[in-house]
Amino acid sequence: MQQLVVINLKDNVATATRELKKDQELRVEIGGEQVVLTMKEDIRFGHKVAIMDLVKGQDIIKYGEVMGTATADVFKGEHIHVHNVVSQRGRGDLAT
Amino acid sequence: MITGFLRKNGKIGIRNHVVVLSSVVCSNRVVEMISEQVPGVIPLVHQHGCSQIGRDKEQTARTLAGIGKNPNVAAVLIVGLGCETVQPEDLAKEIATTGKPVEYLVIQESGGTLNTVARGAELVRQMVAEASKIQRTEIQLRDIILGTECGGSDTTSGMAANPATGYASDMLVDSGATVILSETTELMGTEHVLAKRAVTQEVADGIFSIVARVEQESNRMGVDIRGGNPTPGNIEGGLSTIEEKSLGCIYKAGTKPIQEVMEYAETPHQKGLVVMDTPGHDIESISGMIAGGAQLIVFTTGRGTPTGSPIAPVVKICANPSTVTTMSDNIDVDVSMMIEGSKSLEEAGREIYQEYLQVINGKLTRAEIFGHREFAIARIAITM
């Protein structure tokens, strides 16, 4: 059973389908290719992890589409969630 | 073979309910008391029907009339107070266009609570007797309108439950049925994906326009939509942004061309996949689709939810391996084996489709067994 799933080839995140532990090494299949990824922190079931190094301001891609923007540099193997990604949509807080 | 109840206007019900409907909040207790006298009838109460204006009033009236017109309903008794904005007589006239039995009572004219309850109980007693004589006949899938909903979503919704439900949605559309994609808030960030599937430019423009309307509302409030949608539970379940939630959400409607964009509680004019402008609030969204004529609702969930509807069976699909255990009494179809990798999308999709056929034929959903009858109307203006 796969413990990390990359949904679309364009994605820069994978989703945990198990509870994952810090320092755990996992093989992730990306378009038929096996990539080894080391968890930099515990990742809960259903949560996302970066599969490549990302810079602040970069689009976060899941399902092959933009799902938000990184608010900090994120390294491969780190948790991607509300602490380091914001939405580009429905941002009334930014409206003038 | 699938069966249903043929109504006078040619529409097909898959349930045969007698409904007692409040036209206004002030009638709610009388509606409940009438329903207590005659087991088996369905009380339908809500918080609206008065001090409403313009499109907001029209939407409430259209929803209440639509609920009465839904082919799952055999007969309707409307109970009004008398002085309210949404008049019971108007509702009765609109529902009567279907040819089904409709009566209405006005508390101010009937002599108060007890007299109205007595007259109402007698009317619904007759309605129940008549409705019980209607037999099921063979129907076709093209007679079915499926409303799709997701709620208590988490990552498993977009990864498994929604794609599997989408597979079943495609099967229904291929059989000539109508499938409604709803929850406009949860289309935010996917408009460009959906618009490519619109059959005309007008439909594509409609998709952009309904989402823009929701986004403008968040701008007007001056707040980030996150926290309201995705909700705290969605976030706990791994969903980080509205775009991520939306991209997972739209899978449940399948992959077919989008024929039409409808207002809340509007009846589809086309077969195939259509979009209804409803809020992200599960109960308001489901109520809108049922008012538009949906006889069957599919509801995917990750974190689990017990909710149902007074009018239509609600089929719960869940792919979260933990939730299918902790809330097993609320889940109709467990597709969690997709997450574990031991069930394919096609297998899960076919299982959901088979469940629809059984539920159409009368199999009770978990929500029906427990008597879940949640109902809510989406408002678009403040109360005056």
Interface residues (C-beta under 8 A of the other chain):
Chain A: M1 Q2 V5 I7 T15 A16 T17 R44 F45 G46 H47 K48 I60 K62 Y63 E65 V66 M67 G68 I80 H81 V82 V85 V86 S87 Q88 R89 G90 R91 G92 D93 L94 A95
Chain B: D154 T155 T156 G158 M159 T185 M188 G189 T190 V193 V214 E215 S218 N219 R220 M221 G222 V223 D224 I225 R226 N229 I235 G237 G238 S240 T241 I242 E243 E244 L247 G248 G302 N320 S322 I339 E340 G341 S342
